[in-house]
Amino acid sequence: MTQNLKPETRNLKPPRDELAYILPMAAFLLFVFIGSWPALYVPAYVVKTFVVPIFLIVGWRHYTKIRWNYWWLGIIFGVLGIVQWVGMEHLLVRYWPHYPTFSADVFNPFEKIHSPAARWAFIIIRWAGAALVVPVMEELFWRDYLWRTISAPNNFKLAEVGEPDWKALIIVSLLFSSVHIQWITAIGWGLLVGLLLILTRSLGACIIMHGVTNFLLGWHVLRSGEWILW
């Protein structure tokens, strides 16, 4: 495809394509910031869960076609991901006396939302957002757009999805961790999904891994009451 480009346009960045990747993540982070005020946490979370998919739908034609090959490997890695996430957090808390757990910022809907109907409505929206919306948005941004931008800075479209690049693997994993409270654990998970991307060249497998891990994390939190993990 890139061979047919004129020499003077071959290295130009496609701005509309870039915006399609950036705007959903920007909207997501904006609502995370708004939700840092306790009184706005619930409405910001709910609005975020519905607004981000709108950005994804509007920008869908600008995304590289997602291949869903190796979906089964995405499931396996998703299960490994929840074991890594929960297990690593438990180890850090156990062996690092001053590990920053941010326990004061934990939102437990069973304590904060008094109406059972409103409480479960929020939990369902949050769970669905984490398992269905976040995986698509984050993998498109981190493992598709940013990864390829690092590999081909002048025009990310010139890099293939999942193109092996150890610099991209490390940088994306570190930046991915920066938007997670459990940032140390997130580095490990980011490296794991990055390796899946390199092995399969399948963004779909990464989305499935992300969705499986997030779904199982929600299930674990509801069973264990460890809201600090969610």
C-alpha positions in Angstrom: 0.0 0.0 0.0 2.7 2.5 1.0 4.6 1.9 -2.3 1.9 3.7 -4.3 2.3 6.9 -2.2 3.9 9.9 -3.8 7.4 10.7 -2.4 6.3 14.0 -1.0 3.4 12.5 0.8 4.8 9.2 1.9 6.1 10.5 5.3 3.1 12.8 6.1 1.1 11.9 9.2 -2.7 11.2 8.6 -4.2 13.7 11.1 -7.7 12.4 11.0 -6.5 8.9 11.7 -4.5 10.1 14.6 -7.4 12.0 16.1 -9.6 8.9 15.9 -7.1 7.1 18.1 -6.3 10.0 20.5 -9.8 11.4 21.2 -11.3 8.4 22.9 -8.3 8.1 25.2 -8.4 11.9 25.9 -12.1 11.8 26.7 -11.5 8.8 29.0 -8.7 10.5 30.9 -10.7 13.7 31.2 -13.6 11.9 32.9 -11.1 10.1 35.1 -9.8 13.5 36.2 -13.3 14.8 36.8 -14.1 11.7 38.8 -11.2 12.5 41.2 -13.7 14.7 43.0 -15.6 12.2 45.2 -19.0 13.8 44.6 -18.5 13.4 40.8 -17.0 9.9 40.7 -20.2 8.0 39.9 -21.6 10.4 37.3 -18.2 10.8 35.6 -17.7 7.1 35.5 -21.1 6.4 34.0 -20.8 9.2 31.4 -17.3 8.1 30.5 -18.6 4.5 29.8 -21.2 5.9 27.3 -19.2 8.7 25.7 -16.0 6.8 24.9 -17.9 4.2 22.6 -19.4 7.1 20.7 -15.9 8.4 19.9 -14.9 4.8 18.9 -17.9 4.4 16.6 -17.4 7.8 14.9 -13.7 7.1 14.3 -14.0 3.4 13.4 -13.4 3.9 9.7 -10.0 5.5 10.5 -8.7 2.5 12.4 -6.7 -0.3 10.8 -8.9 -3.4 10.4 -8.7 -5.5 13.5 -7.8 -9.1 12.9 -9.2 -11.6 15.4 -6.8 -14.5 14.7 -5.3 -16.2 17.7 -8.4 -15.2 19.7 -8.0 -18.4 21.8 -4.5 -17.4 22.8 -6.0 -14.1 23.9 -8.3 -16.0 26.3 -5.3 -17.9 27.7 -3.2 -14.8 28.1 -6.2 -13.1 29.7 -6.4 -15.8 32.4 -2.7 -15.5 32.9 -3.2 -11.7 33.1 -5.6 -11.9 36.0 -3.3 -14.3 37.9 -0.4 -12.0 37.3 -2.4 -8.9 38.3 -3.9 -10.2 41.5 -0.9 -12.3 42.5 1.6 -9.5 41.9 -0.5 -7.0 43.9 -0.7 -9.5 46.8 3.1 -10.1 46.7 3.9 -6.4 46.7 1.6 -5.7 49.6 3.1 -8.6 51.5 6.8 -8.0 50.9 6.9 -4.2 50.5 6.0 -2.6 53.8 5.6 0.9 52.3 3.9 -0.2 49.1 1.6 2.7 48.0 -1.8 1.0 48.0 -3.9 4.2 47.8 -6.4 2.7 50.2 -7.9 6.1 51.0 -9.0 6.5 47.4 -10.8 3.2 47.1 -14.5 3.5 46.0 -16.6 0.7 47.4 -20.1 0.9 46.0 -21.5 -1.2 48.9 -20.4 1.6 51.2 -20.9 4.7 49.0 -24.2 3.9 47.2 -27.0 3.2 49.6 -29.7 2.2 47.1 -29.4 -1.5 46.1 -30.8 -0.8 42.6 -28.5 2.2 42.0 -25.5 0.2 43.4 -26.0 -2.8 41.1 -26.7 -0.5 38.1 -23.4 1.2 38.7 -21.5 -2.1 39.2 -23.0 -3.5 36.0 -22.1 -0.4 34.0 -18.6 -0.4 35.5 -18.0 -4.1 34.8 -19.3 -3.8 31.3 -17.2 -0.7 30.6 -14.1 -2.4 32.0 -14.6 -5.7 30.0 -16.0 -4.3 26.7 -15.2 -0.6 26.2 -11.8 -0.2 27.9 -10.1 -3.1 26.1 -11.0 -1.8 22.6 -10.1 1.8 23.4 -6.8 1.1 25.2 -5.5 -1.5 22.8 -6.3 0.7 19.8 -4.4 3.5 21.5 -1.5 1.7 23.2 -0.8 -1.4 21.1 -2.0 0.0 17.7 -1.4 3.7 17.5 1.3 4.4 20.0 3.3 1.2 19.3 3.3 2.0 15.5 4.1 5.6 16.1 7.2 4.7 18.0 8.2 2.3 15.2 7.4 4.8 12.4 7.4 8.3 13.9 6.7 10.1 10.6 3.6 8.1 9.7 2.5 5.3 12.0 0.5 3.7 9.1 3.9 2.7 7.6 4.4 0.3 10.5 2.6 -3.1 10.7 0.4 -4.0 13.6 2.5 -6.0 16.0 5.7 -5.2 14.3 8.5 -6.5 16.6 10.0 -3.5 18.3 11.6 -3.9 21.7 11.7 -0.1 22.2 8.0 0.1 21.5 7.3 -2.8 23.9 9.1 -1.1 26.8 8.0 2.5 26.2 4.3 1.5 25.6 4.3 -0.7 28.7 5.7 2.1 30.9 3.3 4.7 29.6 0.4 2.2 29.9 1.3 1.8 33.6 1.2 5.6 34.1 -2.6 5.7 33.9 -3.1 2.8 36.4 -3.0 3.2 40.1 -1.3 -0.3 40.4 1.5 1.0 38.1 4.1 -1.6 39.0 1.7 -4.4 38.3 0.5 -2.7 35.2 4.1 -2.7 33.8 4.2 -6.5 34.1 0.7 -6.8 32.5 1.7 -4.4 29.7 4.8 -6.5 28.9 2.6 -9.6 28.8 0.1 -8.2 26.3 2.9 -6.7 24.3 4.5 -10.1 23.9 1.2 -11.5 22.8 1.0 -8.8 20.2 4.5 -9.6 18.9 3.7 -13.3 18.9 0.4 -13.1 17.0 0.4 -9.7 15.2 -3.2 -9.8 16.2 -4.7 -6.7 17.9 -7.9 -8.7 18.3 -6.1 -11.2 20.5 -4.9 -8.3 22.7 -8.4 -6.9 23.0 -9.7 -10.3 24.0 -6.9 -10.7 26.5 -7.6 -7.3 28.0 -11.4 -8.0 28.1 -10.9 -11.4 29.8 -8.5 -10.0 32.4 -10.8 -7.1 33.2 -13.9 -9.3 33.4 -12.2 -11.7 35.7 -10.8 -8.9 37.8 -14.4 -7.6 38.3 -15.5 -11.0 39.3 -12.6 -11.4 41.7 -13.3 -8.0 43.3 -17.0 -8.8 43.8 -16.2 -12.1 45.4 -13.3 -10.9 47.6 -14.2 -7.4 48.3 -10.8 -6.2 47.3 -12.0 -2.9 45.8 -8.5 -1.5 45.9 -7.8 -3.7 42.8 -10.5 -2.2 40.7 
